[in-house]
Amino acid sequence: GGVTSGSSSSSGSSDDKEDDEGEAEGDAAAAAGSSSTAAAFPASPPEGLSLRDAIPSASPDGARLALEYLQWLCDVRGIAPTTEDFQLRSLVALAKWLYGNGGDGGVSFAESPSPPCVMELVRVQRSAR
C-alpha cells in the first residue's frame, strides 16, 4: 500500500487488483523478515530470559550492561537525545522495580535508600544533562 491524497477512483479494474496484490506481497515479504530488525529479534524471547538479564545485580556494576546497551543505542542505532533520555529513565524505573524494596519486584511506599545500581543510573542521567 501507499498513502494517496485527494480523491481516488475505485473502478475495480483488474489492473488495480493486480497492483494491490503485488503491493500486499511486497508488504508481506517485508514483514516476513527481509528487514534487519526482524532478523535481529526473534518472534519470542529465548527461554529463561528475564528483566534481570539487563540489570543482573543491585551493585553499581549491575548497571553496566544496561549502560552498555544504552551506549550501543546511541553509537550504532543513532537514537535521538530525547530517546536516549527516555531509555535511561526507563532503565532507572526498571532497576528500582527489580531491586528496590529488597529485590521483591513490587511497589512499596516505604522509605528506603536506592540500591547502588539505581544510584549509578541516576548519576549517569544527571551527568548527561
N, C-alpha and C positions, 0 to 999 in steps of 0.2 A: 504494500500500500504506500501511498504517498499523501501528502497534505495538498488539498486543492483549495483554491479560493474562488469566490464567486459562485455562480450557479453552474451546475453540471447537468448534462442530459443523461438520462438513464434509458437509452433506447433499447438496451438489452441485446445488442447485436453480438454475433459470435466472436467478433474481434475483441469486444470489451470483455467477454467472459474469458477468452484465452489470455488476455493481458492480466486479468485478475488472478487466474490460476498460476501464471508464471510468477507474479509477484508473491503469491502465497507460498509457492515452492521455494522461492528465494528467502522469504522470511523464515520458513521452517528450517531451511539449511543453516541459516544464521543462528537460530535458536538451538539447533541440534549440536552445536559445538564448533562451528567454524571460527568463532571468535576466541581470542586468547583467554578471555575471562572465563568462559565456560570450561575451557580445558584446564585452567588453573584451579578451579574449585569443584570438588566432586559434588554430586547431587545430594549426598547426605554426608555428615561428618564421619570421619573414621571412628570406629568403635573405641570407646574409652577416652575420647577427647572431652575435656571439660574446661570450664572457665578458669580453673586453677592452672591450666597449662599456660595461660597468658601472664599470670602473676602467681608463680609457684610457691612463694612463701611470704610471710609478713615482714621479713627483714628488708633493709634497704636494697639489698641485692635482688630481692624478689621482683622489684620494679624494672630490673634490667631488660628482660625480654620484652616487656610492654614498651619500654622506651626505644629499644632496637626496632620494634615493629613500627612505631611512630616515625622514627628516622627513615626507615625504608619507605613509608608512605610519602614522606617529603622528597627524598632523593630520587627514588625510582618512579613512583607514580605521579609525582609533581602536584600534590594536593595544594589547594589554596590555603593561605594562612588562617582563614576562618574555619576551614575544615580541620586543620591541624588543631586549633584551639578546641573545637567541638570534640574531636577524638580524645584529646588529653583530658578534658572534663569527664568524658565517658569512662576513661581508664581510672580516674580518681574515684568516681562513683562505684565502679566495679571493685576496686581494691577496698573501699570502705564496706561494701556489702559482703565481700569474702572474708575480710579479716577484722572488721570492727566487731564489737560485741563478742570477743573471744573466738572469732572464726566460725560462728554458727550459721553464717549466711542469712541473717534475718535482720529485721529492723528493730531497734531498741531506742528508747528515748533517754536512756541512762547516760549520764555524762561520763565519758571515758576518753583517755588520751588516744589520739590517732595512732594506728600502727605505723612502724617505721617505713613500710612500703608506701603508705599513703603520704607520709610527710615528704618522701623523696619525690613522688609525682607532683605534689603541690609545690615543692621547691623548684622543680623544672618549669612548672606552669608560671610561677611568679617571675622567674628569670627570663621567660620568653616575652614578657610584657614590656 
